[in-house]
């Protein structure tokens, strides 16, 4: 019940020397929905953004308790991996991190499956695998395996880290999949709308400046507010490779929001000559 966006760009180095440094714009809304699906990630930024290490940040969407379970697996694993791989080749570092995240997702899924069996059937998942063929009919056995397939993590995440001169954005989904995103990533109920807007223009983070990146991310977020589960309040931050963090304040956000909303409301004038519309013979028989 939320929206989180992460999009990279290049920022000038503080000392003005060398190539531009990688940076990432992160954006989250501030709406939680209570009810039967209570536990949606709450309204505070601290719930949707987890500052794992100075080099790695985690964005989460989904049920709060489920997201906490995922974070409980991912956060210590990332800290341990970072500490043990300082100075590792960037490509090898990312490959190793992907492996770590996949293992985290597998462990979390295994915990949820085991809890499900103990709660609903009175025995562990290991007992099911070892004795199910003996204890259940073929139909019941297949039915229980179908239950396993329907169990998911109930939370998506975006892992943002830096390796070498590159910002790395990795998305995990409710099924436990781990995806190294080529450019930006979005999660939450408004992600499909945000993705559609971000995809309207080619995205090249190399050479993209901060202002363009902030505009495109904020535009996607405002568009996604058409989804009733995306809050109108917004928090935007800039992450740098050295752990530096900057927040986009309301005095800057207000005028930019007004400008984006005005642009989205406008319909550009594009006259179409009548000659482009020609009579078409109506089909004599309609299918259906």
N, C-alpha and C positions, 0 to 999 in steps of 0.2 A: 504494500500500500504506500508506494513512495516513488521517487525518481532520483537516480544518481547518475551523473555524467562525468566522465574523465576524458580530456582531450589534450594532446601534447602540442607544444610549439617550441620555438627556439628563442632564448632570451640572451641579450648581451651579457657578457661576464662582468662582474663587478669591477675588476681591475682593467677592463677594456682591452685585455690581451687575449690572443688566441681566437679560436672559433667560438661561435655562439654556443651557449650551454643549453641542455634540454630543460624544459619546464613543463608543468602540467596544470591546466585549469580544471578544478573540480567544482561541481555544482550539485547541491542537494536541495530538495524542497523541505517543508516542515509541516507535514500533515500525517496524523495517524488516525486510523479508523478502528473504532472499538465495536464490539458486537460478537457474533458467533466466531469470527476469525480474529478475535482480540489477540493482541500480541503483535500487531503490526508495529514495525520499528517506530519508535516514538518521535515526538515532535522536536526533540533536542538534537542539535548537531552532534553532540557527543555520542548519541546512540547510532547515528548513521555513518559517522566518520570515526574510525579507530586509528589512532596514531601508534602503529606497532613499533617502529624504530624511526630514527631520524631519516633513514633512507627509504622506508616502506610505509605506505598508508593503505588502509582497507576501507572501502565503502560497502555498505550492506543494505539489502532490501529484502523484505519478507517479514515473517513472524519474528518478533523480538526474541522469544525464547529459543526458537530454532536458529536464528542468526547467532545468538550467544553460543550455542553449541558448536556451530561451525567455527566461530572465532576462537573458541577454546581449543580447537584442534590446530587451526592455522597459525595463530599468533606465536605460540612457543616454538613451533616448528620453523617458522621464518626466522625468529631471533637466533635459534641454534644454527640454522643454515648460514645466515649472514656472518655470524661470528667465526664459523669454521671455514669460510671461503673468501676472506678478505684478499683482494689482489688477484682473484681468479680471472682468467680470460672471460670477457663479457658474454660471448656466445655459449661457452661452457657453463657459465654461471646461470644463465637463463634456462638452459636445458636442465640443469640440476634443480632449479627452482620449480620448474614445471613438474618434474618427477615428485618433488616433495609435496606439492599441492595435490597432485593426483592421489598420493598415498593418504593425505589428510582426508580427502573426500571419501575414499574407500573406507577408512576407519570410522568416519562419522556415519556413513550409510550402514556399516555393520552394526554399530551401536543401536541405531534406530530400528533396524530389523530385529535385533535380539530383544529389545524392549517391547516391540510389538508382539512377538511370540509369547513372551513371558506374561504380558498383560492380558492378551486375548485368548491364549490357548494353554497357559500354565506350564509351558516348557520352553527351553532355550532353542535358539536357531540351530545350534550345534546338535542338540538332541533330535531336532527335526531332520537334519541332513543324515544323521546316522541311523535313525530308526523309522523314518516316515514310511518307507516302502513296506515295512513289516506291519505297521500299526494302522495304515489308512488304505482305503480303496483307491483305485487309480483316479477316479473322479475327484475325491477329496484331496488327494496328493497334488493334482494339477491346480485345484482351486487355491491351495495354500501357496503354491509357487506364484500364482497370479497376484496374491496379496503382496508378496515380496516385490514384484515388479511395480506395484502401485505406490510403494513407499518412497517418498522423496525427501530432500533436505529442507524444503519449505523456506529456503533463503538463497538469494543470489549474492555474489560479491564481485567487487572489482579490486584487484591488487595492483597498486601503483608503486613501482620501484625504479631505480636507476642503475644502469650497468654500462660502464664505459661512458661514452658520449651519447647515450640513448636513454630515453624514457621508455620504460617497459610497462605495458598495460595488459593485465591478464584477467579474464572474466571466468568465474565459475557459476554454473547454473544449478537448478534444483535437482537435476538428475545426477549431479556429481561430475559433470563434464568440465574440463579445464581448457580454456581457449586463449591463446596468445593473439590478441587483437592487433591488426596491422596499423590501425590509426586510433580512433576513439572507441569508447565503450559506453553503453547505457544499460541500466538495470531498473527494475521496478515496473509498476503498472502503466506508467506513461512512457516506457522505453520505446515502444513501437512507433509512437508519434515522433518522439525526439530523434530516433534513428532516421526516420523518413526525412526530416528537415535537414539533419546533418549531411545526408547523402545527396541533397539537391545540388551541391557544388563540390567539385573535386577537392580533396583534402590532402594537402602536402605540408606536413609539420615543419619540414626543413625549409626555412625561409619565411614561415608564417610568424607574424609578430603578435605580441600579447593582445593588443586591442582587437585585432581581427578574431583571434581565438575566443576571447571573452564574448564578443558580439555573437559569434556563431553558436556558442554553447548556451548563452542566455536566450537567444532566439528560439533554439530548440526546446529549452525548458518552458518558455512562455507558451509556445505552441502546444506542448504536452499538457498544459493546464486545462485543455478541453476535456481531458479525462478527469472525472469528478474526484478521483482518488489522489490527484496530484495537488498539493497545496500551493497557494499563490505566493507565500513567503519563500524567499530564496536566500541561500548562503553560497557565496562564491569565494574560493580561495585559490591562490597561486602557490604551487609547490615547486621548490628548486632542488637540484641534485645535492646541494650541501646541507639539506635539512631546513633551509630558510622557508618561512611561511608568511604570506601576506593575505589579508582579507580585503574584499571589495566592500567599501562602506556604503551606507544608504544614500549619502549625498551624490555618489557616483552611480549607484544602482537606479535611483528614481528617474533621472532624466533619460538614461539608456532604456529603461523599461518603457517609458512613454514613447520614445522614438521607435522602438521595435513594434509596439502595439499599433502605432499609427501606420507603420509600413505594412503590417499584416492586414489591416483593415482596408487599405487602398486597393482599388481595382484599376490596373493600368489601362489606358485608352489604346485600343487596337482595332480600328475600323476594319470590317470584313465586307468586301464588295459582294453584292447579290449574285454576281456571275459565278461565284464559287459554290452556289447552291443550285443544283439541277433537279428537276422532277424525276422521281423514281416510281416505277410501276409497282403498285401494291401487290404483294403476293396473293394469289387467288385462294390458297389454302394455307392456313397457319398450322404449324406443328404443335403437338401437345394434346 
